[in-house]
Amino acid sequence: MKKNWELFKAKWGLDPGLALARGQRTVVLNKERALRQTIALPDLRETHEYDAEMKLWRGRSTKAYPLNKTGRKAGLPVERESRGGIATTAESLSASAFQPPVTANNPMPRISIIIPTYQNVDLTRQCLHGILHNKADIPCEIIVVDNHSTDGTELYLREMQSKGILRALFNPMNAGFARACNQGAQVAQCPFLLFLNNDTFPMKGWMQSLLQIALRDENAAIIGSKLLYPDGKVQHAGVELIHYDKGRKLARPVPGHPHRFADSNAAEVNQYREPDMVTGACILVRK
């Protein structure tokens, strides 16, 4: 599939007030980088990412969302050393303190929320419920791209579309996550694109937190989110490259989630900063 780089326009400069002072530029070669390349983002070696404080409740079932024990064990972060004296700067971020510059001549920017789906209509339903009840006064359009679901998703989306709540695109086959993201981006009409997984439940203040950084720093290319498990523990608050395991330097760095299972109120996960990577479950970019 030919990539349309013009879909995404951003300057790749870095706000020194938020930057991570690195000794050298890191080349990321893993599935997180591949994901963003498949949705037509420029080479991430030149991309700066920010991890915003924003609450996004995430699960994989419509039941009580018990944490998978195997997944919890596999997700334990590898023991790592400090970043070799590399300094970081971080700033506290409060969604409630966000005061967007809204005037008649400078209205709140609009956001296109793009959600790829395949099956799991109940997850899609509660994801949309979270969006509609927690979008505050931010103008947005919702675009859902369905990959030929057979569980009632199409019927539900057509009903929501008939009510003017969203715009739905239907693929005649499972075209995959990346293509669905591109299809949504191609029809989006807003200056900001927010790619969102349907197994998430947006909470109060989620879009405000993302927009705060986007409006403050026009050079921020990708703005990611903090993801929480249903029990309130952190699933994701920025991915860091791990260079050491139990004091031994690894042949090549591996991605890790150093804040996984942390308390969601912990200071270190309630700041925005520049991590090595952010997860593709919820990212805000400029079109």
Buried (B, 14 or more C-beta within 10 A) or exposed (E): EEBEEEBBEBEEEBBEEBBBEEEEEBEBEBEBBEBBBBBBBBEBEEBBBBBBBBBBBBBEEEEEBEBEEEEEEEBEBBEBEEBEEEEBBBEEBEBEEBEBEEEEEEEBBBBBBBBBBBBBBBBBBBBBEBBBEBBBEBEBBBBBBBBBBEEEBBEBBEEBBEEEBBBBBBBEEBBBBBBBBBBBBEEBEBEBBBBBBBBBBBBBBBBBBBBBBBBBBEEBBBBBBBBBBBEEBBBBBBBBBBBBBEEEEEEEBEBBBBBBBBEBEEEBBBBBBBBBBBBBBBBBBBB
